[in-house]
Amino acid sequence: QLARGTAGGFGELHTDNHTSGPQRMRRHIRSDNPVMRQFFSLANKYGGFVQIHSQQDEKFNEDILRLTAEFPKTKAILSHCLPIAKPDDLARLFVARENIFCELSAQGEIHPKLSGQTRPARVFSDNGIRADWQVLIERFPDRIMIGTDACCGWFDAYSDMVAEIRRNLLSHLAPEVMEKIAYKNAVRVFRLQ
């Protein structure tokens, strides 16, 4: 499928979500492991992507920087922009490698409510985009894209997720940045043209 262009890559692959998501889906393994190397190798051969759900720490940084250096034609997409990472953490990865991207799903107010959590929204809320995230998005508009993450039986909330993204994230961005984040980056990274 990769050779024919009917598939663009692999993911979302969970390597380290030991503190997030449903308990039955939690795991904690290194991102640089033999199976992931096979995914990266195949994606590299065909210019595809590997989307990883992981938590950011020094071991993950070592793994993703090594993988993206050894497989430079593979686009590494970091799900949820790494759930516990700060904008500065992502900026360092973006500066280090041109083939690292992230997607901003589940970063508003809806997902914590759906999962019964009381934590504040990480990136955007009814008050708009957090200032540190706005700086990251404006500095790296070609490396970030949106997503919905209507997982975990939350498909009925999909329309609400899209409305939240439009209202609390996209409406606070300059038109050219908004277009990239909303769809142009995904079209380019996933080769949807």
C-alpha positions, 0 to 999 in steps of 0.5 A: 500500500505504501508503494502504491500510495494507498497508505501514507504511513503508520499510527497512532502508535502508543509507546508511552502513555502510562499516565493518560488514556483508558487504563487498558490502553496504557503502556510504557516502552521505549520509542526506539525499539525494533518494531518502531525501527521497522515502521520508520524504515518502511516509511523512510523508503516511501516518504511516509509518516509514523505517528507516535503517542508518547510522553516527553522526557529525556529518553523520548527525546533521545529516541525520537532524535535518533530515529528521525536522524537515521530515517530522514525521509520519515515524517514523525508526527507527535500525537497531541504535541506530546501530552506533557511537553511544554512549548519550549520542549517542542521548539527544541525538537523542531529546531533539531529536526525538520522531519518532526511535526505535531498534532494538536488534538485533545488540547482544549476543554472538551476532552478533560470533561469527557474523561471526567477530569478537572484539569484546565485546557492545555493549549486553548480554551474559551479564553483563546490560545495560551500565550506560550502556545501561540508563540510556538504555533506562530514560530513553527506554522509549518510543523503543527496541525490540528486533529480531533481525537474522537477516541474512547467512545466519544464519537458523538462529541466530534462536532463539538470538538470541531466547533471548539477548535474553530472557535478557541484555536483557529479564530485566534490565528492569522489567516495564513497560519490558520490555513496551515494549521487547519489543513494545508500542513496535513495535506502536505505531510500526509500527501493528500493532494 
